[in-house]
């Protein structure tokens, strides 16, 4: 599951938690000045452990979370499926029905969006 750890400190270094992307916390977020949003993956018990250790954890809803450099994070399935995007149209990493598969040259293949969404 993907979630955000919002902090002014470095990212959490906890077993089972992997940081996939980061951005400056948007200015519209109350109390977000000077903080960083770390997009992390982990299981529900690992999220609970972070919360009990005092970390600010934000569960993600389905939608688009813009990054600082034109890309961002797309979430679906209530945080179960996600895509890390370098640009609006380039998937860098993904988990879910339309995962990106690296080619033999080590480059990400282009995703056929119509096939991934509609199966056509």
Wavefront OBJ file of the C-alpha trace (Angstrom):
o trace
v 0.000 0.000 0.000
v 1.251 3.520 -0.763
v 1.018 6.382 1.739
v 2.782 9.667 2.532
v 5.094 10.333 5.445
v 5.129 14.132 5.902
v 8.094 15.457 7.856
v 10.804 18.118 8.087
v 13.256 15.302 8.967
v 14.831 12.746 6.643
v 12.631 9.857 5.440
v 11.873 7.090 7.939
v 14.279 4.164 7.907
v 12.011 1.341 9.033
v 12.001 -2.303 7.959
v 9.376 -2.986 5.305
v 9.013 0.713 4.355
v 10.327 1.775 0.954
v 10.407 5.389 -0.268
v 9.340 5.530 -3.925
v 9.138 9.302 -4.552
v 9.290 12.625 -2.755
v 8.115 16.202 -3.172
v 7.992 19.418 -1.169
v 4.730 19.513 0.799
v 2.330 21.783 -1.126
v 1.878 25.290 0.296
v -1.900 24.717 0.519
v -1.360 22.110 3.262
v -1.781 23.602 6.739
v 1.477 23.305 8.688
v 3.310 21.979 5.640
v 5.898 24.751 5.285
v 9.421 23.335 5.210
v 8.223 19.729 5.090
v 8.737 16.973 2.542
v 6.179 14.376 1.448
v 7.772 10.927 1.141
v 5.628 8.542 -0.920
v 6.225 5.202 0.786
v 5.054 1.634 0.395
v 4.409 -0.766 3.248
v 1.843 -3.003 4.933
v -0.885 -1.829 7.326
v 1.051 -2.989 10.417
v 4.135 -1.041 9.277
v 1.981 2.082 8.814
v 0.607 1.621 12.334
v 4.158 1.276 13.692
v 5.168 4.567 12.031
v 2.153 6.342 13.534
v 2.883 5.005 17.014
v 6.481 6.184 16.640
v 5.166 9.730 16.064
v 5.462 10.052 12.265
v 2.800 12.042 10.384
v 1.270 9.468 8.015
v -1.234 10.431 5.320
v -3.280 7.669 3.704
v -3.793 8.298 -0.002
v -7.082 8.424 -1.874
v -7.471 7.596 -5.539
v -6.175 10.438 -7.676
v -3.141 12.370 -8.862
v -0.454 13.793 -6.564
v 1.717 16.230 -8.544
v 5.457 16.140 -8.049
v 7.928 19.038 -8.032
v 9.335 18.397 -11.526
v 6.331 17.746 -13.797
v 5.674 14.143 -12.860
v 3.890 12.777 -9.845
v 2.099 9.791 -8.364
v -1.162 8.272 -9.619
v -3.108 6.230 -7.041
v -5.977 3.800 -7.560
v -7.516 0.971 -5.563
v -7.340 3.000 -2.313
v -3.540 3.000 -2.285
v -3.066 -0.608 -3.468
v -2.204 0.351 -7.061
v 0.138 3.189 -7.947
v 2.316 4.645 -10.670
v 5.369 6.848 -10.225
v 5.585 9.129 -13.257
v 8.569 11.181 -14.483
v 6.185 13.115 -16.737
v 2.419 12.976 -17.157
v 2.868 10.256 -19.789
v 5.969 8.320 -18.654
v 5.594 5.603 -16.012
v 8.841 5.061 -14.081
v 7.592 2.436 -11.592
v 4.197 0.857 -10.947
v 2.252 -1.737 -9.002
v -1.131 -2.820 -10.247
v -3.002 -3.859 -13.351
v -0.878 -1.738 -15.749
v 2.641 -2.330 -14.421
v 5.624 -1.097 -16.432
v 8.032 -3.779 -17.631
v 11.659 -2.827 -18.273
v 12.981 -3.740 -21.713
v 16.170 -5.717 -22.233
v 18.037 -2.414 -22.727
v 17.001 -1.293 -19.234
v 14.638 1.416 -20.496
v 10.976 1.605 -19.513
v 8.580 0.592 -22.268
v 5.759 2.880 -23.289
v 2.431 1.920 -21.756
v -0.541 1.501 -24.081
v -2.980 3.537 -21.971
v -6.059 2.451 -23.923
v -5.192 -1.234 -23.447
v -4.289 -0.725 -19.769
v -7.567 1.043 -18.971
v -10.074 -0.467 -21.395
v -8.397 -3.734 -22.412
v -8.644 -2.790 -26.116
l 1 2 3 4 5 6 7 8 9 10 11 12 13 14 15 16 17 18 19 20 21 22 23 24 25 26 27 28 29 30 31 32 33 34 35 36 37 38 39 40 41 42 43 44 45 46 47 48 49 50 51 52 53 54 55 56 57 58 59 60 61 62 63 64 65 66 67 68 69 70 71 72 73 74 75 76 77 78 79 80 81 82 83 84 85 86 87 88 89 90 91 92 93 94 95 96 97 98 99 100 101 102 103 104 105 106 107 108 109 110 111 112 113 114 115 116 117 118 119 120
